[in-house]
Amino acid sequence: MGALLRLHRPARLIFGFGRYFFRGTKRYCVSSDSTEKRILAALEEDAQASYAELAERADVSKPTVRKYVNELEEAGVIVGYSAEVDPKKLSGQSIAMVGIDVESERYVEATRALKDLDSIRSLYTSSGDHMLMAEVRAEDGNALGDVISEDILDIDGVTAAHPSFLQERLK
C-alpha cells in the first residue's frame, strides 16, 4: 500500500491479537521496544497519519516507516484501517453487540452464513459466554429484533442470540 488509507477522523488501526501474529505457517513477533511497536503505536494514535507524520512520532525515517508498514501489512499484523463511528450521532440506526451460540458440528457453515448477512458489520470469535460476537446494525430497535429473529436465528446451527444494545460511546 503506497499511502495510508485516508478516512474521516477519528480512524483506528486494526491489528492481529496478542504479541505473536501468524500468516500461513509463518510467525511474526513484535518485540516490546522495537521500531515496529513505535510505528504501531503511532498508527493506533492516528491511522490517517502520513508516513512523514508517523516517522516523526516513531523517531525513524519515512522510508523506514514505509518498509515496516508494508511488512506489517504483509505479515497480517495490520489487517485493516477503519473509521470509528458514534452510534448516537447516526440518525435512524440502532447498533447491538450480539452474543451468538452455535452448535460445534455446524460452526463452519453457520459462520459463513453469518458473514454473508449485510446487517452484521463485524463478527468475532469469543472466549466468553458465547462462541461468537457480532456487531449488528439496523434502522431501529424493531428492525434489529427482526434481524436477530428472522436472519440470525434462522441459520442452521445457531442455537441462541443474546443482544446488548449500544447506547453511548464512552471512549
LOFIVO-552407 format. One record per atom (N, C-alpha, C): atom name; x, y, z. Coordinates in steps of 0.02 Angstrom, whole numbers. Layout:
BEGIN
{atom 'CA'; {X; Y; Z}}
...
***
This chain:
BEGIN
{atom 'N'; {43; -58; 0}}
{atom 'CA'; {0; 0; 0}}
{atom 'C'; {45; 61; 0}}
{atom 'N'; {40; 103; -51}}
{atom 'CA'; {85; 159; -58}}
{atom 'C'; {73; 214; -7}}
{atom 'N'; {11; 228; 6}}
{atom 'CA'; {-6; 280; 56}}
{atom 'C'; {-59; 252; 102}}
{atom 'N'; {-62; 280; 160}}
{atom 'CA'; {-112; 257; 208}}
{atom 'C'; {-181; 277; 185}}
{atom 'N'; {-229; 236; 200}}
{atom 'CA'; {-298; 250; 184}}
{atom 'C'; {-321; 312; 220}}
{atom 'N'; {-350; 359; 185}}
{atom 'CA'; {-372; 421; 215}}
{atom 'C'; {-446; 414; 235}}
{atom 'N'; {-460; 425; 298}}
{atom 'CA'; {-528; 419; 324}}
{atom 'C'; {-546; 482; 363}}
{atom 'N'; {-611; 494; 371}}
{atom 'CA'; {-631; 549; 414}}
{atom 'C'; {-612; 533; 485}}
{atom 'N'; {-589; 582; 522}}
{atom 'CA'; {-568; 571; 591}}
{atom 'C'; {-627; 553; 635}}
{atom 'N'; {-622; 515; 689}}
{atom 'CA'; {-562; 478; 706}}
{atom 'C'; {-559; 412; 669}}
{atom 'N'; {-499; 388; 656}}
{atom 'CA'; {-490; 323; 624}}
{atom 'C'; {-449; 280; 671}}
{atom 'N'; {-453; 216; 663}}
{atom 'CA'; {-415; 172; 707}}
{atom 'C'; {-381; 118; 665}}
{atom 'N'; {-329; 91; 693}}
{atom 'CA'; {-292; 38; 662}}
{atom 'C'; {-318; -28; 688}}
{atom 'N'; {-325; -76; 645}}
{atom 'CA'; {-348; -143; 665}}
{atom 'C'; {-289; -189; 656}}
{atom 'N'; {-271; -226; 708}}
{atom 'CA'; {-214; -272; 700}}
{atom 'C'; {-227; -337; 737}}
{atom 'N'; {-185; -386; 719}}
{atom 'CA'; {-192; -453; 748}}
{atom 'C'; {-188; -451; 824}}
{atom 'N'; {-216; -502; 857}}
{atom 'CA'; {-220; -505; 929}}
{atom 'C'; {-156; -532; 959}}
{atom 'N'; {-133; -501; 1012}}
{atom 'CA'; {-76; -527; 1050}}
{atom 'C'; {-10; -505; 1023}}
{atom 'N'; {42; -537; 1046}}
{atom 'CA'; {110; -518; 1028}}
{atom 'C'; {136; -557; 968}}
{atom 'N'; {109; -616; 957}}
{atom 'CA'; {130; -658; 902}}
{atom 'C'; {76; -658; 849}}
{atom 'N'; {97; -653; 787}}
{atom 'CA'; {50; -649; 732}}
{atom 'C'; {68; -704; 682}}
{atom 'N'; {18; -736; 653}}
{atom 'CA'; {29; -790; 607}}
{atom 'C'; {1; -773; 539}}
{atom 'N'; {36; -791; 486}}
{atom 'CA'; {11; -786; 418}}
{atom 'C'; {33; -851; 385}}
{atom 'N'; {-15; -894; 371}}
{atom 'CA'; {2; -961; 346}}
{atom 'C'; {40; -997; 400}}
{atom 'N'; {100; -1021; 383}}
{atom 'CA'; {141; -1056; 433}}
{atom 'C'; {194; -1010; 460}}
{atom 'N'; {195; -947; 439}}
{atom 'CA'; {247; -900; 459}}
{atom 'C'; {225; -861; 521}}
{atom 'N'; {267; -857; 572}}
{atom 'CA'; {251; -820; 633}}
{atom 'C'; {290; -754; 631}}
{atom 'N'; {258; -702; 654}}
{atom 'CA'; {288; -636; 657}}
{atom 'C'; {285; -612; 729}}
{atom 'N'; {340; -591; 756}}
{atom 'CA'; {342; -569; 826}}
{atom 'C'; {361; -495; 830}}
{atom 'N'; {323; -457; 866}}
{atom 'CA'; {338; -386; 878}}
{atom 'C'; {368; -381; 948}}
{atom 'N'; {431; -360; 952}}
{atom 'CA'; {462; -355; 1017}}
{atom 'C'; {439; -292; 1054}}
{atom 'N'; {446; -292; 1120}}
{atom 'CA'; {416; -240; 1161}}
{atom 'C'; {447; -171; 1151}}
{atom 'N'; {509; -165; 1131}}
{atom 'CA'; {539; -99; 1123}}
{atom 'C'; {564; -88; 1052}}
{atom 'N'; {530; -117; 1005}}
{atom 'CA'; {553; -117; 936}}
{atom 'C'; {527; -57; 896}}
{atom 'N'; {557; -48; 839}}
{atom 'CA'; {534; 2; 791}}
{atom 'C'; {462; -13; 771}}
{atom 'N'; {447; -77; 761}}
{atom 'CA'; {379; -96; 743}}
{atom 'C'; {328; -71; 795}}
{atom 'N'; {345; -80; 858}}
{atom 'CA'; {299; -60; 911}}
{atom 'C'; {288; 15; 911}}
{atom 'N'; {341; 54; 900}}
{atom 'CA'; {334; 127; 897}}
{atom 'C'; {291; 148; 838}}
{atom 'N'; {301; 115; 781}}
{atom 'CA'; {261; 131; 722}}
{atom 'C'; {188; 111; 733}}
{atom 'N'; {177; 52; 762}}
{atom 'CA'; {108; 31; 777}}
{atom 'C'; {74; 79; 825}}
{atom 'N'; {111; 102; 876}}
{atom 'CA'; {83; 149; 924}}
{atom 'C'; {63; 214; 890}}
{atom 'N'; {105; 238; 844}}
{atom 'CA'; {89; 299; 807}}
{atom 'C'; {28; 288; 762}}
{atom 'N'; {24; 230; 731}}
{atom 'CA'; {-34; 215; 689}}
{atom 'C'; {-98; 209; 729}}
{atom 'N'; {-93; 178; 788}}
{atom 'CA'; {-152; 172; 831}}
{atom 'C'; {-177; 240; 854}}
{atom 'N'; {-130; 286; 865}}
{atom 'CA'; {-148; 354; 885}}
{atom 'C'; {-185; 390; 829}}
{atom 'N'; {-162; 380; 767}}
{atom 'CA'; {-193; 413; 709}}
{atom 'C'; {-179; 372; 647}}
{atom 'N'; {-227; 331; 627}}
{atom 'CA'; {-219; 287; 569}}
{atom 'C'; {-220; 326; 504}}
{atom 'N'; {-236; 391; 506}}
{atom 'CA'; {-236; 432; 447}}
{atom 'C'; {-170; 469; 436}}
{atom 'N'; {-124; 462; 483}}
{atom 'CA'; {-62; 499; 479}}
{atom 'C'; {-22; 480; 417}}
{atom 'N'; {12; 529; 389}}
{atom 'CA'; {56; 517; 332}}
{atom 'C'; {119; 481; 355}}
{atom 'N'; {156; 453; 307}}
{atom 'CA'; {220; 421; 325}}
{atom 'C'; {266; 471; 360}}
{atom 'N'; {266; 534; 338}}
{atom 'CA'; {308; 585; 370}}
{atom 'C'; {288; 596; 443}}
{atom 'N'; {223; 601; 456}}
{atom 'CA'; {199; 610; 525}}
{atom 'C'; {215; 549; 568}}
{atom 'N'; {206; 489; 540}}
{atom 'CA'; {222; 428; 577}}
{atom 'C'; {297; 425; 592}}
{atom 'N'; {338; 444; 543}}
{atom 'CA'; {410; 443; 553}}
{atom 'C'; {431; 489; 609}}
{atom 'N'; {400; 548; 612}}
{atom 'CA'; {416; 596; 665}}
{atom 'C'; {395; 568; 734}}
{atom 'N'; {335; 540; 738}}
{atom 'CA'; {311; 512; 802}}
{atom 'C'; {351; 452; 825}}
{atom 'N'; {373; 410; 777}}
{atom 'CA'; {409; 348; 795}}
{atom 'C'; {485; 359; 797}}
{atom 'N'; {507; 420; 780}}
{atom 'CA'; {578; 438; 781}}
{atom 'C'; {618; 394; 733}}
{atom 'N'; {592; 386; 672}}
{atom 'CA'; {626; 349; 619}}
{atom 'C'; {617; 387; 553}}
{atom 'N'; {649; 363; 500}}
{atom 'CA'; {642; 396; 435}}
{atom 'C'; {578; 375; 399}}
{atom 'N'; {558; 415; 349}}
{atom 'CA'; {499; 398; 309}}
{atom 'C'; {506; 331; 273}}
{atom 'N'; {564; 317; 242}}
{atom 'CA'; {572; 252; 210}}
{atom 'C'; {567; 193; 259}}
{atom 'N'; {590; 204; 321}}
{atom 'CA'; {585; 152; 372}}
{atom 'C'; {511; 139; 389}}
{atom 'N'; {472; 192; 396}}
{atom 'CA'; {400; 184; 410}}
{atom 'C'; {368; 146; 353}}
{atom 'N'; {381; 167; 291}}
{atom 'CA'; {351; 134; 232}}
{atom 'C'; {369; 59; 232}}
{atom 'N'; {433; 44; 244}}
{atom 'CA'; {456; -26; 245}}
{atom 'C'; {419; -67; 298}}
{atom 'N'; {417; -40; 359}}
{atom 'CA'; {386; -78; 414}}
{atom 'C'; {310; -83; 406}}
{atom 'N'; {277; -31; 384}}
{atom 'CA'; {205; -34; 373}}
{atom 'C'; {189; -87; 320}}
{atom 'N'; {228; -88; 265}}
{atom 'CA'; {217; -139; 214}}
{atom 'C'; {229; -209; 241}}
{atom 'N'; {283; -218; 280}}
{atom 'CA'; {298; -283; 310}}
{atom 'C'; {242; -305; 359}}
{atom 'N'; {220; -257; 400}}
{atom 'CA'; {168; -273; 449}}
{atom 'C'; {101; -290; 415}}
{atom 'N'; {86; -257; 359}}
{atom 'CA'; {26; -273; 321}}
{atom 'C'; {33; -343; 289}}
{atom 'N'; {90; -356; 258}}
{atom 'CA'; {101; -420; 225}}
{atom 'C'; {100; -478; 275}}
{atom 'N'; {126; -466; 336}}
{atom 'CA'; {128; -518; 387}}
{atom 'C'; {60; -528; 421}}
{atom 'N'; {13; -484; 407}}
{atom 'CA'; {-53; -491; 438}}
{atom 'C'; {-58; -460; 506}}
{atom 'N'; {-7; -423; 527}}
{atom 'CA'; {-10; -388; 591}}
{atom 'C'; {-59; -330; 585}}
{atom 'N'; {-52; -290; 533}}
{atom 'CA'; {-102; -238; 517}}
{atom 'C'; {-151; -271; 469}}
{atom 'N'; {-213; -279; 491}}
{atom 'CA'; {-263; -312; 450}}
{atom 'C'; {-314; -264; 420}}
{atom 'N'; {-308; -199; 435}}
{atom 'CA'; {-353; -151; 405}}
{atom 'C'; {-353; -85; 440}}
{atom 'N'; {-386; -37; 410}}
{atom 'CA'; {-395; 30; 437}}
{atom 'C'; {-470; 44; 436}}
{atom 'N'; {-496; 75; 487}}
{atom 'CA'; {-568; 87; 488}}
{atom 'C'; {-584; 153; 523}}
{atom 'N'; {-643; 178; 510}}
{atom 'CA'; {-667; 238; 544}}
{atom 'C'; {-708; 217; 604}}
{atom 'N'; {-701; 251; 660}}
{atom 'CA'; {-742; 239; 718}}
{atom 'C'; {-804; 283; 713}}
{atom 'N'; {-861; 254; 729}}
{atom 'CA'; {-924; 289; 721}}
{atom 'C'; {-959; 293; 789}}
{atom 'N'; {-986; 352; 805}}
{atom 'CA'; {-1025; 360; 866}}
{atom 'C'; {-1098; 343; 850}}
{atom 'N'; {-1124; 288; 877}}
{atom 'CA'; {-1192; 266; 859}}
{atom 'C'; {-1246; 317; 875}}
{atom 'N'; {-1236; 359; 926}}
{atom 'CA'; {-1288; 408; 944}}
{atom 'C'; {-1293; 464; 892}}
{atom 'N'; {-1240; 474; 853}}
{atom 'CA'; {-1241; 527; 802}}
{atom 'C'; {-1273; 503; 737}}
{atom 'N'; {-1284; 438; 731}}
{atom 'CA'; {-1315; 411; 671}}
{atom 'C'; {-1391; 414; 679}}
{atom 'N'; {-1423; 451; 635}}
{atom 'CA'; {-1496; 454; 640}}
{atom 'C'; {-1526; 392; 609}}
{atom 'N'; {-1576; 365; 642}}
{atom 'CA'; {-1612; 308; 615}}
{atom 'C'; {-1571; 244; 612}}
{atom 'N'; {-1526; 234; 660}}
{atom 'CA'; {-1489; 172; 660}}
{atom 'C'; {-1477; 147; 731}}
{atom 'N'; {-1489; 83; 742}}
{atom 'CA'; {-1476; 51; 806}}
{atom 'C'; {-1419; 1; 797}}
{atom 'N'; {-1378; -4; 849}}
{atom 'CA'; {-1321; -49; 847}}
{atom 'C'; {-1323; -93; 909}}
{atom 'N'; {-1310; -157; 900}}
{atom 'CA'; {-1307; -204; 956}}
{atom 'C'; {-1248; -251; 948}}
{atom 'N'; {-1219; -269; 1003}}
{atom 'CA'; {-1170; -324; 1004}}
{atom 'C'; {-1212; -386; 1022}}
{atom 'N'; {-1208; -437; 981}}
{atom 'CA'; {-1249; -496; 991}}
{atom 'C'; {-1204; -557; 1003}}
{atom 'N'; {-1212; -587; 1062}}
{atom 'CA'; {-1178; -649; 1077}}
{atom 'C'; {-1216; -706; 1043}}
{atom 'N'; {-1180; -745; 1003}}
{atom 'CA'; {-1212; -798; 964}}
{atom 'C'; {-1184; -866; 984}}
{atom 'N'; {-1229; -912; 999}}
{atom 'CA'; {-1210; -981; 1015}}
{atom 'C'; {-1223; -1024; 954}}
{atom 'N'; {-1175; -1068; 939}}
{atom 'CA'; {-1178; -1109; 879}}
{atom 'C'; {-1161; -1181; 897}}
{atom 'N'; {-1196; -1229; 866}}
{atom 'CA'; {-1179; -1300; 875}}
{atom 'C'; {-1110; -1312; 846}}
{atom 'N'; {-1067; -1346; 883}}
{atom 'CA'; {-998; -1357; 861}}
{atom 'C'; {-993; -1390; 792}}
{atom 'N'; {-1036; -1439; 780}}
{atom 'CA'; {-1032; -1476; 716}}
{atom 'C'; {-1056; -1434; 656}}
{atom 'N'; {-1088; -1378; 669}}
{atom 'CA'; {-1112; -1335; 614}}
{atom 'C'; {-1078; -1266; 615}}
{atom 'N'; {-1024; -1261; 652}}
{atom 'CA'; {-989; -1197; 662}}
{atom 'C'; {-968; -1165; 596}}
{atom 'N'; {-935; -1203; 553}}
{atom 'CA'; {-908; -1175; 491}}
{atom 'C'; {-964; -1148; 447}}
{atom 'N'; {-1016; -1188; 436}}
{atom 'CA'; {-1071; -1167; 393}}
{atom 'C'; {-1108; -1107; 423}}
{atom 'N'; {-1120; -1109; 488}}
{atom 'CA'; {-1156; -1054; 521}}
{atom 'C'; {-1115; -990; 517}}
{atom 'N'; {-1050; -995; 528}}
{atom 'CA'; {-1007; -936; 525}}
{atom 'C'; {-1008; -906; 455}}
{atom 'N'; {-1004; -948; 404}}
{atom 'CA'; {-1008; -924; 334}}
{atom 'C'; {-1074; -887; 322}}
{atom 'N'; {-1129; -916; 345}}
{atom 'CA'; {-1194; -885; 335}}
{atom 'C'; {-1199; -818; 372}}
{atom 'N'; {-1172; -815; 432}}
{atom 'CA'; {-1173; -753; 471}}
{atom 'C'; {-1132; -699; 436}}
{atom 'N'; {-1074; -717; 408}}
{atom 'CA'; {-1031; -669; 374}}
{atom 'C'; {-1065; -641; 311}}
{atom 'N'; {-1112; -678; 283}}
{atom 'CA'; {-1147; -656; 223}}
{atom 'C'; {-1204; -607; 237}}
{atom 'N'; {-1224; -600; 300}}
{atom 'CA'; {-1279; -553; 317}}
{atom 'C'; {-1254; -481; 315}}
{atom 'N'; {-1287; -439; 276}}
{atom 'CA'; {-1268; -369; 270}}
{atom 'C'; {-1274; -331; 335}}
{atom 'N'; {-1321; -350; 377}}
{atom 'CA'; {-1332; -313; 440}}
{atom 'C'; {-1278; -328; 492}}
{atom 'N'; {-1239; -380; 482}}
{atom 'CA'; {-1183; -394; 527}}
{atom 'C'; {-1121; -358; 500}}
{atom 'N'; {-1099; -307; 537}}
{atom 'CA'; {-1042; -266; 515}}
{atom 'C'; {-975; -298; 533}}
{atom 'N'; {-973; -333; 590}}
{atom 'CA'; {-912; -369; 609}}
{atom 'C'; {-932; -430; 649}}
{atom 'N'; {-890; -482; 644}}
{atom 'CA'; {-904; -545; 677}}
{atom 'C'; {-839; -569; 708}}
{atom 'N'; {-841; -588; 772}}
{atom 'CA'; {-782; -608; 809}}
{atom 'C'; {-792; -676; 842}}
{atom 'N'; {-738; -715; 847}}
{atom 'CA'; {-741; -773; 890}}
{atom 'C'; {-732; -748; 961}}
{atom 'N'; {-756; -786; 1009}}
{atom 'CA'; {-755; -762; 1078}}
{atom 'C'; {-737; -818; 1126}}
{atom 'N'; {-702; -800; 1179}}
{atom 'CA'; {-687; -849; 1231}}
{atom 'C'; {-731; -839; 1292}}
{atom 'N'; {-780; -796; 1285}}
{atom 'CA'; {-825; -780; 1340}}
{atom 'C'; {-886; -825; 1342}}
{atom 'N'; {-943; -796; 1358}}
{atom 'CA'; {-1005; -834; 1366}}
{atom 'C'; {-1032; -862; 1301}}
{atom 'N'; {-1012; -833; 1244}}
{atom 'CA'; {-1039; -853; 1179}}
{atom 'C'; {-981; -869; 1132}}
{atom 'N'; {-994; -913; 1084}}
{atom 'CA'; {-943; -933; 1036}}
{atom 'C'; {-924; -875; 990}}
{atom 'N'; {-974; -835; 972}}
{atom 'CA'; {-964; -780; 925}}
{atom 'C'; {-995; -716; 954}}
{atom 'N'; {-966; -659; 934}}
{atom 'CA'; {-995; -593; 949}}
{atom 'C'; {-1001; -557; 882}}
{atom 'N'; {-1060; -527; 870}}
{atom 'CA'; {-1072; -492; 808}}
{atom 'C'; {-1094; -421; 822}}
{atom 'N'; {-1068; -374; 783}}
{atom 'CA'; {-1093; -306; 784}}
{atom 'C'; {-1148; -303; 731}}
{atom 'N'; {-1209; -290; 753}}
{atom 'CA'; {-1267; -290; 708}}
{atom 'C'; {-1296; -220; 705}}
{atom 'N'; {-1311; -197; 644}}
{atom 'CA'; {-1341; -131; 635}}
{atom 'C'; {-1406; -137; 596}}
{atom 'N'; {-1455; -97; 616}}
{atom 'CA'; {-1519; -94; 581}}
{atom 'C'; {-1548; -24; 591}}
{atom 'N'; {-1602; -8; 555}}
{atom 'CA'; {-1628; 61; 557}}
{atom 'C'; {-1659; 79; 625}}
{atom 'N'; {-1684; 31; 663}}
{atom 'CA'; {-1710; 45; 730}}
{atom 'C'; {-1712; -20; 770}}
{atom 'N'; {-1736; -15; 832}}
{atom 'CA'; {-1737; -73; 876}}
{atom 'C'; {-1781; -129; 850}}
{atom 'N'; {-1838; -112; 819}}
{atom 'CA'; {-1883; -163; 792}}
{atom 'C'; {-1849; -201; 734}}
{atom 'N'; {-1817; -163; 690}}
{atom 'CA'; {-1782; -195; 634}}
{atom 'C'; {-1724; -238; 659}}
{atom 'N'; {-1691; -215; 712}}
{atom 'CA'; {-1637; -254; 742}}
{atom 'C'; {-1664; -319; 770}}
{atom 'N'; {-1721; -316; 803}}
{atom 'CA'; {-1753; -377; 827}}
{atom 'C'; {-1771; -425; 771}}
{atom 'N'; {-1794; -396; 714}}
{atom 'CA'; {-1810; -438; 656}}
{atom 'C'; {-1748; -472; 628}}
{atom 'N'; {-1693; -436; 625}}
{atom 'CA'; {-1630; -465; 601}}
{atom 'C'; {-1611; -525; 644}}
{atom 'N'; {-1617; -516; 710}}
{atom 'CA'; {-1598; -570; 756}}
{atom 'C'; {-1646; -629; 748}}
{atom 'N'; {-1711; -616; 749}}
{atom 'CA'; {-1759; -672; 748}}
{atom 'C'; {-1768; -703; 679}}
{atom 'N'; {-1764; -663; 627}}
{atom 'CA'; {-1779; -689; 559}}
{atom 'C'; {-1716; -708; 520}}
{atom 'N'; {-1660; -677; 535}}
{atom 'CA'; {-1599; -691; 497}}
{atom 'C'; {-1550; -734; 536}}
{atom 'N'; {-1529; -709; 594}}
{atom 'CA'; {-1478; -743; 633}}
{atom 'C'; {-1503; -810; 660}}
{atom 'N'; {-1560; -809; 694}}
{atom 'CA'; {-1586; -871; 725}}
{atom 'C'; {-1612; -922; 675}}
{atom 'N'; {-1623; -902; 612}}
{atom 'CA'; {-1645; -949; 560}}
{atom 'C'; {-1587; -987; 529}}
{atom 'N'; {-1526; -969; 545}}
{atom 'CA'; {-1468; -1003; 516}}
{atom 'C'; {-1459; -1071; 551}}
{atom 'N'; {-1451; -1124; 510}}
{atom 'CA'; {-1441; -1191; 538}}
{atom 'C'; {-1379; -1191; 581}}
{atom 'N'; {-1386; -1216; 641}}
{atom 'CA'; {-1330; -1221; 688}}
{atom 'C'; {-1329; -1166; 740}}
{atom 'N'; {-1363; -1110; 727}}
{atom 'CA'; {-1367; -1056; 777}}
{atom 'C'; {-1420; -1076; 828}}
{atom 'N'; {-1399; -1079; 891}}
{atom 'CA'; {-1445; -1102; 943}}
{atom 'C'; {-1473; -1045; 986}}
{atom 'N'; {-1436; -988; 989}}
{atom 'CA'; {-1460; -932; 1029}}
{atom 'C'; {-1425; -868; 1007}}
{atom 'N'; {-1459; -811; 1020}}
{atom 'CA'; {-1430; -745; 1006}}
{atom 'C'; {-1449; -699; 1064}}
{atom 'N'; {-1399; -668; 1094}}
{atom 'CA'; {-1409; -626; 1153}}
{atom 'C'; {-1386; -555; 1138}}
{atom 'N'; {-1433; -509; 1122}}
{atom 'CA'; {-1412; -441; 1104}}
{atom 'C'; {-1401; -395; 1165}}
{atom 'N'; {-1353; -351; 1156}}
{atom 'CA'; {-1341; -295; 1203}}
{atom 'C'; {-1340; -232; 1160}}
{atom 'N'; {-1389; -189; 1169}}
{atom 'CA'; {-1394; -129; 1128}}
{atom 'C'; {-1343; -77; 1151}}
{atom 'N'; {-1306; -49; 1104}}
{atom 'CA'; {-1257; 3; 1120}}
{atom 'C'; {-1293; 69; 1128}}
{atom 'N'; {-1278; 104; 1182}}
{atom 'CA'; {-1312; 167; 1198}}
{atom 'C'; {-1267; 228; 1184}}
{atom 'N'; {-1210; 229; 1216}}
{atom 'CA'; {-1166; 287; 1211}}
{atom 'C'; {-1094; 265; 1212}}
{atom 'N'; {-1054; 292; 1165}}
{atom 'CA'; {-983; 277; 1163}}
{atom 'C'; {-948; 320; 1215}}
{atom 'N'; {-912; 288; 1261}}
{atom 'CA'; {-878; 324; 1314}}
{atom 'C'; {-804; 335; 1300}}
{atom 'N'; {-775; 292; 1261}}
{atom 'CA'; {-704; 301; 1243}}
{atom 'C'; {-692; 272; 1175}}
***
